[in-house]
Amino acid sequence: MLDAIELLTKQHREAQAVIERLSANAQVSDGERRALFEELRDALKLHTKIEEEVFYPALEDFDETRALIDESYKEHERVKQLLKRMGSAGEGATREGERGGDWSSMLAELREAVAHHVGEEENDLFPHAARLLSPGRLREMGYEMRRYKTGQSEEDQLIYPAFRAKPGV
């Protein structure tokens, strides 16, 4: 079972992989691009939610993590705004010329923002969290984060652990 740091790191890799697929596939159809973008947007929304509702509150009262957490909230807001702009640009873009430059530049900006955020968390915040929070607390947080992902209640998770259950099953 993954603890909070392991789960968040895994989500970082998954989001970066989708960004890479979007970046590398300039010739994908509008439908494929839209599906990849929706996958990325949904993954980043979930990731942001569990960081803001589970992970950050556990660390924001420590002197050594307070500024990092404040910065992380600002970075989340930047990513949310980029995703909103990209979604709006993608909805009206049907011809190649309409979607090309602006959407691609926003994707590049998103790629940079996510890479920066991931770097700060994994190199600065996560090592602090590993020192400040007990292994048991990190496991509990990982458990709580998986509940967000699976949509299971705490009671259901006791019967059907998140690592075995699939959403909607």
Steps between C-alpha positions, in 0.01 A plus 500: 500500500639839397547773755409863420839594356518188283146555373560866416828414327321236294237754400774745401646241261160419354416867434841564348458196274170633366656843442782331309246308288318823421828678420642223286185442297455823309324309223232333717139550402288753683313215670818332624645829617176585680491157669863532614438853623190389695701215654770748603253757631315238707825358639630845596167596660506187716868547585446863597198411710678233704805718551289795613259301717726230645873562453548876538286539815724247676806713424393863492552563872868402500745791464719310252209423263270803532657700217519193275131431554408863428698481176335170410151651530607779262643247255175301512305815416727565201447145372122526552490822295711344224273194485195726480651704216609184317153349538338813362746523212453132420118520491490748214801374311396279213733590217877448520579871478264584784646256753867507410707777652303625798405156633855372446648795686257444788599131506867603517417739784308225680788258451740750656264582789443133585872418473585791733233398751606135494864598550424717802280238661727203441826679580386726785155429640498119497831465688365737768176302516693175543682651800203681656230236465520146629494205259163404648357846436628494140334159449173631645515798266567269205193299599290817520631616160404170339146550626479818293618309195272200537201685638468235771377581843727416792268213590515359144878517502514276801313237301640573153847659520560777249788321334261221398185699427434697183285814486142420413533132593 
